[in-house]
């Protein structure tokens, strides 16, 4: 039987929501092992001068405890 844990992570990117998500997973995987899935809970963006200046994501990362 495996036991899973969920953590909430916030990330941002100047390029896209996809890149913000990938940055969060890459950073989390340096200290969290056995990541099983990611759930994008919320997406938002900052706007400057009528254009999107930053893409933001709120993620839930699920991983297996050893």
C-alpha positions in Angstrom: 0.0 0.0 0.0 1.4 3.4 -0.9 0.8 6.6 0.9 0.5 9.8 -1.1 0.9 13.4 0.0 -0.2 16.6 -1.8 1.5 20.0 -1.6 0.5 23.3 -3.1 3.0 25.2 -5.2 2.8 28.6 -6.9 4.8 29.4 -10.0 5.0 32.1 -12.7 6.5 32.6 -16.2 6.8 35.5 -18.6 6.1 33.0 -21.5 3.1 30.8 -20.8 1.1 28.8 -18.2 2.7 25.6 -19.5 6.2 27.0 -18.8 5.1 28.1 -15.3 3.9 24.6 -14.6 7.1 23.0 -15.9 9.2 25.4 -13.8 7.2 24.4 -10.7 7.7 20.6 -11.4 11.4 21.0 -12.2 12.0 23.0 -9.0 9.9 20.7 -6.8 11.6 17.5 -8.1 14.9 18.7 -6.8 13.7 18.1 -3.2 10.5 16.0 -3.6 10.9 12.5 -4.8 8.4 10.2 -6.4 6.1 12.9 -7.9 3.1 11.1 -9.4 0.9 13.9 -10.8 0.2 17.6 -10.9 -3.2 19.3 -10.9 -3.4 22.8 -12.2 -5.8 24.3 -9.7 -5.8 27.9 -10.9 -4.4 30.0 -13.6 -4.1 33.8 -13.6 -2.1 36.5 -15.3 -0.7 39.9 -14.6 -1.3 42.6 -17.1 0.8 45.6 -17.9 0.2 48.2 -20.7 -2.7 46.1 -22.1 -0.6 42.9 -22.5 0.0 39.9 -20.3 3.3 40.4 -18.5 3.3 37.3 -16.3 1.5 33.9 -16.4 0.8 32.4 -12.9 -0.3 28.9 -11.8 -1.4 27.4 -8.6 -0.6 23.7 -8.6 -1.2 20.7 -6.4 1.6 18.2 -6.7 1.0 14.6 -5.5 3.9 12.4 -4.5 4.5 9.0 -2.8 6.0 8.9 0.6 8.8 6.5 1.2 
